[in-house]
Amino acid sequence: MSRVIVLGVCLAVAGLLAVLVLLFPTADADRIYIHMVIHGVPVGGMTPEEAMEALRERFQPELASLRIRYTLEGEEVAERGYEAFGAHFDFTEVVESAQVYGQVRNLWRRLTRLLGRAHEITTPPVFRFDPARIENEITEIAGKLHRPPVNARLSHQNGQIVVLPEKPGLAIDTALAIAHTQALLAELAEGTIALTPRVLPPRYTTADLNFTVSVLGAYQTFYLGGFDDPRIRNINKAAGRIHNQVIFPEEIFSTGTVIGAHLPNSGYEAALVLVRGEPVEDIGGGVCQVATTLYNAVLRSELKVVQRHNHSARVSYADFGFDATLAGDWYDLKFKNNTPKPILITAEMGGGRLHIALHGLEGRPAGRTIRFTSERTGTTEPGPYKEIVDAALAPGQRVITLESVMGYTYEVFKHVYMHNQAVERIQVNTSTYRPLPGVVSVGR
């Protein structure tokens, strides 16, 4: 009889529990089971977003503390934390599993939830890192260590042309460094990665410069004044910037880029320049004399002129057709080293003259000489004088304050001789100089 009672009681309790379980509502769809624990972190009652934030706060600092060091030839050159590579734990799947646990209508699980039994999930989160950020970080490290090779070069020192030896460059094998970094990250390990250097050989060595250096072409222009004149100081600065410049075979030399008078904070001063034929003050006034002198040296070296522009009016230091101007990024003097060896530019000032020479391998035959001439091929009238009222003049009085200037077109020719016999006449350039109407002041 007692067994029947016990059995009845058990059945009654079980039935009651079953009814309670069936009547017990499922968990809030937006909340995790109240007694849920993920990797030791209580997340019960949280939304999935809150749970992921709690897990990140618990584990991300530990991840961020992991460091990877980089060495080059035994010396530490860089260090990065895991966060630099976008490394993080992705708890999305784990949290979704926790949320699903509270929604399953399994009788036993619902009974467990009813009795408040804790449930822990220890499924490992997904570990992720950003390959693009790894590449960026390694590229930055490699960029700071990169050392370009230095070619052997000619240099003018103490009145002599000497050869400066080459220096090899260095580059880092970034692909290998990226692979090693990814391997350490995949193991969630700290460590030291020895960067693999690659030697970058220079293109030209001292052996390539083992030739007799000759003056290929030289020219000089003259100036008045001393270094108390900003124009002379500008000429000196520009000449100093092209002095000892080396142009390797097939390279194009940009005079404007090297002189840099158009660049901010260039160091040049305001001085007179020609703008539309009229003298005005501008930063870098005088540098065109350096460009003009260099242009004439280039012509005599018979290098290939790639770009050249004449002034709007004739300049005092060069004849028609033999000047060269620089302006901003659009007017430049460019020429190409079309010889098989490097060319050295020297520029020296003193005694009222600017002397520029180009030094290299003389490949022209003996007995060959050249000279240059310019020929006027057209003229343009300046038009009538512009009248300006001057109250200081008597009525009807007229005073010319600026003379008119004719416009001209000139062509420059190169004449080639072999043993003093003319063999060729080559047109070098065409230059057009604008007419400039004069100005007359008139009294009223």
Secondary structure, 3 states (H helix, E strand, C coil): CHHHHHHHHHHHHHHHHHHHHHHCCCCCCCCCCCCEEECCEECCCCCHHHHHHHHHHHHHHHHHCCEEEEEECCEEEEEEEHHHHCCEEECHHHHHHHHHHCCCCCHHHHHHHHCCCCEEECCCCEEECCHHHHHHHHHHHHHHHCECCECCEEEEECCEEEEECCECEEEECHHHHHHHHHHHHHCCCCEEEECCEEEECCCCCHHHHCCCCEEEEEEEEECCCCCCCHHHHHHHHHHHHHCCCEECCCCEEEHHHHHCCCCCCCCCCEEEEEECCEEEEEECCCHHHHHHHHHHHHHHHCCEEEECCCCCCCCCCCCCCCCCCCECCCECCEEECCCCCCEEEEEEEECCEEEEEEEECCCCCCCEEEEEEEEEEEEECCCCCEEEECCCCCCCCEEEEECCECEEEEEEEEEEEECCEEEEEEEEEEEEECCECCEEEECC
